[in-house]
Amino acid sequence: MRALAIGLAAVALLAGCGGNSVTQPAGSTKVNMTEFKFDPAAITVAHGKVVFFLVNAGNTAHDLAIRDSKDNRIAVSELVSAGDSSVFTVDNIEAGSYTIFCTQQGHEASGMKGTLTVT
Ligand SMILES: [Cu+2]
């Protein structure tokens, strides 16, 4: 009994460290972020509510922003630290062609961008 209690305490401690790693929500679109790209870089989703699951598998912080064909930024995720993951929800996105990019200095210019097609 005592050993079990110690074991559970160890598990709780392990779960408490390592940042904001979360599990992927059902129906979300997983996007891996590294230096300096999104994978996949071409994403297609249905219009309406869109949920991205951002996984930073790189060595520096990244985010994911969306701009429309008129260069208006319509949404930006939180900054995701290296090794962390984050759920990014965009409510009510309209059908169209969008660009995804990382807002961190120099990242888009280094190739960290892609396309988002909303059908
Ligand atoms: Cu970036």
Boltz pocket constraint, residues with backbone or C-beta under 6 A from the ligand:
constraints:
  - pocket:
      binder: B
      contacts: [[A, 34], [A, 61], [A, 62], [A, 63], [A, 102], [A, 103], [A, 104], [A, 107], [A, 112]]
      max_distance: 6.0
